[in-house]
Amino acid sequence: MISKPAKILVIRLSALGDVAMTIPVIHSIAKQHPNVEITFISKPWVKPLFENTGVRFIGADIRKGRKGVIDFFRFFSMLRKMEKWDVVIDLHDVIFSKFLRKLFRLYQVPVVKINKGRQEKKELTQYPKKEFKQLATTFERYVDTLKRAGLPISVEFDTIFPTQTELTPDIVDLLGNKNAKWIGIAPFAQHKGKVYPPEKMEEVVQHFNQKDGVKIILFGGGKAEEAALKVWETKYDNAISVAGKIRLGQELLVMDYLDVMVSMDSANMHLASLTATPVVSIWGATHPYAGFYGWKQPVDNIIQLDLSCRPCSVYGNKECMWGDYRCMNDIKPETIIRKIEEIIYSQE
């Protein structure tokens, strides 16, 4: 074990959900090791996640191609001159972070990298002979990496908003003040194997649009998702899309006001979890056993089907072996509606 470091450099570039999963751990380091100075490297646009963490954030804005090589070496040179690092902690283990590790080693800086459990995850998803069991969560893998770096912690985290923050005027202009049940719906994910069929999710939207005292807030990102949500926003009087209208930090604040978030196995599940908002998560090709479930979310809020082919993928990026994505298509909208109602009306 490396002796307790005073200045640590932590690397986790993407994806947004995985970066969000570092937050409970980072909060715990700052709380339990107050003499340790933490610098975190990630994509520039995720910076709002690290506000109020006591962590110095550095955005790695590296271009692609030949110019990216120049950017990379300039970036490393900046990091090396910035501090005399006691240890570099790689929570990503991709090409970018591997090269950084090699360079830091050349300058005698200790380096510790995450064990992603790739073989275990392969065995979890292989068909027909699966090793079907709960694997270590990503949170646990982060904690293990920190322990090996000389920073043992117990993760103690509830929410990034320990006291309720007032909605900003621009959010109030968009959504109004909260005087109804707010249901968040984030119907998209990066890969098809993680997306509930839009026409079925629209049935959920349609159901709650007819309810009094309910507002539906739609979340998404990118032009295609914005356009799709705009159609629902136009079609349903009680639905409002925030896609492309507010920034990440503002989205987190809106999520803090939600009564429930409906999400795929995607970043929005993790973002809402950071605000301690209940999440109804819908799982298809992937499975919570791979270790990517939302922080402190009750397992009763998981919606999934018990199929022998599940999970077929860790990330949902493989084609369905049957061609029909039955793991998602066979989930009934009524199942999602019942779970939402169970959550929002039990709070009364």
C-alpha positions in Angstrom: 0.0 0.0 0.0 1.2 3.5 -0.9 1.6 5.7 2.2 -1.2 8.2 2.6 -0.9 10.8 -0.2 -1.4 14.5 0.2 -1.9 15.5 -3.5 -3.8 13.0 -5.7 -4.7 13.2 -9.3 -7.8 11.2 -10.3 -8.7 10.4 -13.9 -12.2 9.5 -15.2 -13.0 10.9 -18.6 -16.4 9.3 -19.5 -19.1 8.3 -19.8 -21.3 10.7 -18.0 -22.9 8.0 -15.9 -19.6 6.6 -14.8 -18.3 10.1 -13.9 -21.4 10.7 -11.9 -20.7 7.5 -10.0 -17.5 8.9 -8.8 -19.3 11.7 -6.9 -20.3 9.7 -3.7 -16.7 8.4 -3.5 -15.1 11.8 -4.1 -17.4 13.4 -1.5 -16.3 10.7 1.0 -12.6 11.2 0.3 -12.9 15.0 0.9 -14.9 14.3 4.1 -12.8 11.5 5.6 -9.3 12.7 4.4 -9.5 16.5 4.8 -5.7 16.9 4.5 -5.7 15.4 1.0 -5.9 17.7 -2.0 -7.8 16.1 -4.9 -7.6 17.1 -8.5 -10.0 15.4 -10.9 -9.6 15.1 -14.7 -12.6 14.6 -16.9 -14.4 16.1 -19.9 -14.9 19.9 -19.4 -18.7 19.8 -19.6 -19.1 17.6 -16.6 -17.6 20.2 -14.3 -21.0 21.1 -12.6 -21.0 17.6 -11.0 -17.9 18.7 -8.9 -19.3 21.9 -7.6 -19.3 21.9 -3.8 -17.1 18.8 -3.6 -14.0 20.7 -2.5 -12.2 19.2 -5.5 -10.1 21.0 -8.1 -11.5 20.1 -11.5 -9.5 20.1 -14.7 -11.2 19.6 -18.1 -9.3 17.5 -20.6 -10.1 19.1 -23.9 -8.1 17.0 -26.4 -8.7 17.2 -30.1 -8.7 14.2 -32.4 -6.0 13.3 -34.9 -2.5 14.8 -35.0 -3.4 17.9 -33.2 -4.7 15.7 -30.4 -1.2 14.3 -29.9 0.2 17.7 -29.4 -2.7 18.6 -27.0 -2.0 15.4 -25.1 1.7 16.2 -24.4 0.9 19.8 -23.6 -1.7 18.6 -21.2 0.7 16.2 -19.5 3.3 18.8 -19.3 0.9 21.2 -17.6 -0.1 18.5 -15.1 3.5 17.6 -14.3 4.4 21.2 -13.6 1.2 21.9 -11.6 2.1 19.8 -8.5 4.4 17.2 -7.1 1.8 14.4 -7.2 1.9 11.8 -4.6 -0.2 9.3 -6.6 -2.2 9.2 -9.8 -5.4 7.2 -9.7 -6.8 5.9 -12.9 -10.5 5.1 -12.6 -11.0 4.7 -16.4 -8.2 2.5 -17.8 -8.5 3.6 -21.5 -5.9 4.6 -24.0 -5.7 8.2 -22.9 -5.3 7.3 -19.2 -2.9 4.5 -20.0 -0.6 6.9 -21.8 -0.8 9.3 -18.9 0.1 6.5 -16.5 3.1 5.6 -18.5 4.4 9.1 -18.6 3.9 9.7 -14.9 5.8 6.5 -14.2 8.7 7.8 -16.2 8.8 10.6 -13.6 8.6 8.2 -10.7 5.0 9.1 -9.7 3.1 6.1 -8.2 0.1 5.0 -10.2 -2.9 2.9 -9.3 -5.5 1.8 -11.8 -9.0 0.4 -11.5 -9.8 -3.3 -11.9 -12.9 -3.2 -14.1 -13.6 -6.9 -13.8 -13.7 -7.4 -17.6 -13.5 -11.2 -17.4 -16.3 -11.4 -14.8 -18.5 -9.2 -17.0 -17.8 -11.3 -20.0 -18.9 -14.4 -18.0 -22.0 -12.6 -16.9 -23.1 -11.9 -20.5 -22.1 -15.0 -22.3 -24.9 -17.2 -23.7 -26.1 -19.8 -22.9 -23.7 -20.5 -20.0 -23.7 -17.5 -17.8 -22.1 -16.8 -14.4 -25.3 -15.1 -13.3 -24.5 -13.3 -10.1 -24.1 -9.8 -8.7 -20.7 -8.4 -9.5 -18.9 -5.7 -7.6 -20.5 -2.4 -8.2 -18.6 0.4 -9.9 -18.7 2.3 -6.6 -17.0 -0.7 -4.9 -14.4 -0.8 -7.7 -13.7 2.9 -7.2 -13.3 2.3 -3.4 -11.0 -0.6 -3.9 -8.8 1.5 -6.2 -8.6 4.3 -3.7 -7.7 1.8 -0.9 -4.8 0.5 -2.9 -3.7 4.1 -3.4 -3.6 4.5 0.4 -7.0 6.2 0.8 -9.3 3.7 2.6 -12.8 5.2 2.8 -16.4 4.3 3.7 -18.7 5.8 1.2 -21.0 8.2 3.1 -23.1 10.3 0.7 -26.8 11.1 0.4 -27.2 14.0 -2.1 -25.4 16.8 -3.8 -28.1 19.1 -2.4 -28.1 18.6 1.4 -30.5 21.5 1.7 -33.0 22.4 -1.0 -31.8 25.0 -3.4 -34.3 27.4 -4.9 -35.1 27.1 -8.5 -33.4 29.7 -10.6 -35.5 32.3 -12.4 -34.8 30.8 -15.8 -36.0 27.4 -14.6 -39.1 28.9 -13.2 -39.7 30.7 -16.5 -39.5 27.3 -18.2 -41.3 25.0 -15.8 -43.1 27.3 -13.4 -43.0 26.9 -9.6 -43.6 23.5 -8.3 -47.3 23.1 -7.4 -47.8 19.6 -8.8 -46.2 16.2 -8.9 -43.2 16.4 -11.1 -42.4 13.2 -13.1 -39.2 13.1 -15.0 -38.9 10.9 -18.0 -35.6 10.3 -19.7 -36.5 7.8 -22.5 -33.2 7.5 -24.3 -29.8 5.8 -24.0 -26.8 5.5 -26.2 -27.5 2.0 -27.4 -30.7 0.4 -28.7 -30.5 -2.5 -26.3 -31.1 0.0 -23.4 -34.0 2.0 -24.9 -37.6 1.2 -24.1 -39.7 1.5 -27.3 -40.7 5.2 -27.7 -44.3 4.3 -28.7 -44.7 2.4 -25.5 -43.1 5.1 -23.4 -45.5 7.6 -25.1 -48.3 5.6 -23.5 -46.8 6.3 -20.1 -46.6 10.0 -21.0 -50.2 10.0 -22.3 -51.5 8.3 -19.1 -50.0 10.9 -16.8 -50.9 13.8 -19.1 -54.5 13.1 -18.3 -54.0 13.2 -14.6 -54.7 16.4 -12.6 -51.8 17.7 -10.5 -49.0 16.2 -12.6 -46.3 17.8 -14.7 -44.1 15.6 -17.0 -40.6 16.8 -17.5 -38.7 15.3 -20.4 -34.9 14.9 -20.4 -32.6 14.1 -23.3 -29.6 15.4 -25.2 -28.5 15.8 -28.8 -30.5 17.1 -31.8 -32.4 13.9 -32.5 -33.6 13.5 -28.9 -34.5 17.1 -28.7 -36.6 16.8 -31.8 -38.4 13.7 -30.5 -39.2 15.2 -27.2 -40.4 18.4 -28.9 -43.1 16.3 -30.6 -44.3 15.0 -27.2 -44.1 18.5 -25.7 -46.3 19.8 -28.5 -48.7 16.9 -28.3 -49.3 16.8 -24.5 -50.3 19.8 -22.5 -48.7 18.7 -19.3 -45.3 17.7 -20.8 -42.4 20.0 -21.0 -39.0 19.1 -22.5 -35.8 20.6 -21.0 -33.6 19.1 -23.6 -31.3 21.7 -25.1 -32.9 24.4 -23.0 -30.9 24.1 -19.7 -27.3 23.2 -18.8 -26.2 20.1 -16.8 -26.0 22.0 -13.5 -29.6 23.2 -14.0 -30.8 19.7 -14.9 -29.4 18.5 -11.6 -31.4 21.2 -9.8 -34.6 20.2 -11.6 -34.0 16.6 -10.8 -33.8 17.5 -7.1 -37.4 18.7 -7.3 -38.7 15.6 -9.1 -41.0 13.2 -7.3 -39.7 10.4 -9.5 -37.4 10.0 -12.5 -38.1 7.3 -15.1 -34.9 6.4 -16.8 -33.1 3.7 -18.8 -29.8 2.3 -17.7 -28.3 5.6 -18.6 -26.6 8.7 -17.2 -29.9 10.2 -16.1 -30.4 7.3 -13.7 -27.1 8.2 -12.1 -27.7 12.0 -12.1 -31.1 11.7 -10.5 -29.6 9.3 -7.9 -27.1 12.0 -6.9 -30.1 14.2 -5.9 -31.7 11.3 -3.8 -34.7 11.3 -6.2 -36.4 7.9 -6.6 -35.6 6.4 -10.0 -37.8 3.9 -11.8 -35.1 2.3 -14.0 -35.9 0.2 -17.0 -33.4 -2.5 -18.0 -33.2 -4.5 -21.3 -30.0 -5.9 -22.7 -28.0 -4.9 -19.6 -28.5 -5.9 -16.0 -27.9 -4.3 -12.6 -25.7 -7.3 -11.8 -23.0 -5.7 -13.9 -22.6 -3.1 -11.2 -23.9 0.0 -12.8 -27.0 0.6 -10.7 -27.9 4.1 -9.3 -26.5 5.1 -5.9 -28.8 4.1 -3.0 -31.7 3.3 -5.4 -34.1 0.6 -4.0 -34.0 -2.6 -6.0 -37.8 -2.6 -5.9 -37.7 0.3 -8.4 -36.0 -1.8 -11.1 -38.2 -2.9 -14.0 -36.9 -5.8 -16.0 -37.8 -9.2 -17.4 -36.4 -12.5 -16.3 -35.0 -13.9 -19.6 -32.3 -16.5 -20.0 -30.6 -14.3 -22.7 -30.2 -11.4 -20.3 -27.9 -9.7 -19.9 -26.4 -10.1 -23.4 -24.2 -7.1 -23.1 -22.5 -5.0 -20.4 -23.2 -1.7 -22.3 -26.2 -2.6 -24.4 -24.3 -2.2 -27.7 -24.8 -5.7 -29.1 -27.5 -6.6 -31.6 -30.3 -8.7 -30.1 -29.7 -12.4 -30.8 -33.4 -12.9 -31.6 -33.7 -9.7 -33.6 -36.8 -8.4 -31.6 -35.3 -6.9 -28.4 -38.0 -8.8 -26.4 -36.2 -7.8 -23.2 -37.6 -4.2 -23.8 -40.6 -4.8 -26.1 -42.3 -7.2 -23.7 -42.4 -4.8 -20.8 -45.9 -3.4 -20.6 -46.4 0.3 -20.2 -48.9 -0.5 -17.4 -46.0 -2.0 -15.3 -44.1 1.3 -15.5 -47.3 3.4 -14.8 -48.1 1.3 -11.7 -44.5 1.7 -10.3 -44.6 5.5 -10.9 -47.9 5.8 -9.1 -46.8 3.6 -6.2 -43.9 6.0 -5.7 -45.5 9.4 -6.2 -48.7 8.7 -4.3 -47.0 6.9 -1.4 -45.3 10.3 -0.6 -48.6 11.9 0.3 
